[in-house]
């Protein structure tokens, strides 16, 4: 009887651990349109720029801890088309952030998912610091869209 219960428990655990996102096009299917000219979004970008020192300090302190993840959002422009995408931060120095593009571009073609890039801090529009997939700092654009101030 104990082996039957153990077998059922193992089946239940392994079936609940299946990958929930089966789409290869998750990024493309979940594109959000944001009015970057709105005062709320402009305010969120300004606030992000003011908080970059905090982001950098947290990165230097916790980047080697695998429970933390660091992302920045910036814009990419090609032929009058602009997309705002997230990048995973790989390294920070005094002039640039070395990042890896973490979105699949929708309309622009000069950039690809997982491209490694150098980003100047003054073009960062938003950032996220995650600990175990929970936001602990950042996400100011999304926050500005969800709340009336």
N, C-alpha and C positions, 0 to 999 in steps of 0.2 A: 504494500500500500504506500509506503514511504517513497518507493521508486516511481510509482505512478504520479504522485504529487510532485516530485522533483522534476519529472519529465514535462509535466504540464507547466510548471513554473518556468523552466528553461524555454519552452516554446513561447510562452506569453512574453517573456523578457525579450527574446530575439525578434519576435514579430513587432513589438512596440518600438524597436530601435531602427526600423526601416527608414530609409531616406524619405522625407516628406515632400521635398521639392523635386519632382521628376522632370521638370522642364529644363531643357538646355537654353531656353530663351527667357529665363526669369527676368533679367534686366529689361529686356525689350517689352515684355508683357506688363511690367510694373513701372513704366515711365510716368513721372509726375510733372505736370506743367506748372511752373512757378513764374509769377510776374516779377522779374528782377528789378523792375522800375518802381515797384510799390514802395511807399515809405516804410512799411513794416519790414520788408526784406532788406532794404537799404540799411535800416537801423540794426538788423540782425548781423549784417556783414560788418558794419562798423564795430558792433559789440565784439564780434569774433576777432577782429584785428586788435582790439584793446586787450583781449584775453590770450593772445598768442604766447606771451611770456609764461603764463600759467601752463599752457599746453607744452611748451618746450621744457619747463622744469619737470613736469610729470613724465614726459618722454625720457628725459635723462635719468630720472629716478627709477622708472618702472619698465623701460623697454625690454629689459632682459627677462622679465617675469612673463611667462607664457600665458598667464591668465589675463594679461592686458593686451589690447589692440589699439592702434592709433591710426586715425584716418583724417584726411583733409579733403575738402571739396573745392574745386576750382573750375574755371571755364576753359573750354577748348573751342577755337573758332577756325572755320574753314569755309571759304567761299560764301561769306555772309551768313553762315549757319553757326550758331553757338550752342554747345551742349555743356551742361554743368554736371561734372561727374566726380565720384569719390575715388580717392587714391589711398592705398595703404602706405604709411610712412615706414621707410627702411632705415633712414639715417637723417640726422640734422647736423648741419654745420653752421657757421656764422652767416653765410650768404644764401644757402639753398637748402631745400629738403629733397632728399632722394626718395622718390615714391614709385609705387607700382600701381598702374591704372587698375581699378577694381570694378569697373563697369564695362559692359559691352556698349560701344558707341552705337547710337541709333541711326544717325544720318551722316556723320563725318567719317571719312575713310583714312585719314592720315595717322590715326591712332588706333591701337588695338588693345583689347583686354590683356592685362598683365605686362604692357609696355613699361619699361623703367624710364623714368623722366626726372629731370631736375626742375624744381618749382621754387620760384622766389616767394618769400613769405608775404610780400605785399599783394599777391594775387589770390591769396587764400580767402574763400568766401565763408567757410564754415569748417568746423572740425568735430570729431567725435573721439572721446576716450572711452573705451569699453573695458569692463572687467567681467570676465565670464559672460560675455554677450549682453551685459547690462550697461546702459549709458551712465557714466558717472560725471561726465563733463562734455558740453558741446551740444550740437543739434539745434542751434539757435534759429536757423531759418525755419525748420519744421515747427519749432515752438512758436515762432512769430505768426505762423499761418493758423495755428490751432487756438490762439487766444486773442481776445480783444483787450487792448491796453488802453 
